[in-house]
């Protein structure tokens, strides 16, 4: 298992455009460890608030397979 931390700050207009009105299916994040990861936008759906998506996240992978993602800080 590998863990990565990263921050996401997307305003509500950007989230709405990406999730509902575009062909974009993935979001690229830069981890605190210096890696760029492409994550399915659906992984962020439960973290959407009125203000968009904001916070620090912990991503757990098993090899290259998604295990979990949790918000660890607002």
N, C-alpha and C positions, 0 to 999 in steps of 0.2 A: 504494500500500500504506500502511496505517495500522497503528501498533502501540500497544497499550495494556498497561499493567501494573496488576496488582491482587493483593490478598491474599485467600486463602480459609482459613478455620479452621472446619471442621465435624467434630464428634466422630463416632465410628464408629456410634453409635446413630442419629444424624441422617442419616448417609449411607445406612445400611441402610434406614431408613424411606423416604427419598426415592427411592432407586434400585429398591427391590424391593416396597414395600408401598403406594405411593401413586399418585395420578393426576398428581402433579407431574412435569412433563416439562422444566422450565427452572429455572435458578438465576439470580437477579439478583445482579450484582456491582457494586460502586462502584469505578471505576478511579481510579488516582492522579491522573488528569487531570480528575476530577470528573464523569465521565459514568456513568450507570447503563446497564448492558448486560444483556440477558436471553440467557443461553447455554443450549443444550441440555445436560441433565444427562449425556448420553452422552459429551460432550467431556471430562468429568472421570474417566471410568471407569478409565483407565490410571494415574491418580494416586492411586487409593484404596489405603490401607495399613491395617494392623491398627488404627491409631489414628484412622482417618478420612481426611480430606483437609486437609492443612496446607501452606501455603507461598505464595510469591509466584510469579506466572505472567506470562508474556508472550504476549499474544494478537495475532495478525496477521490483518488483514482486507484484502480487496481490494474496495473499496466497502463493501457490507454483507455480502459473502460471506466465510465462514470460510476461512482459509488454513492456519493452524497455531496450536497452543497448546503452550507448553513451560513446564516448571517451572524457574525461575531461582534459587530460593532456598528452603530448608526453613523 
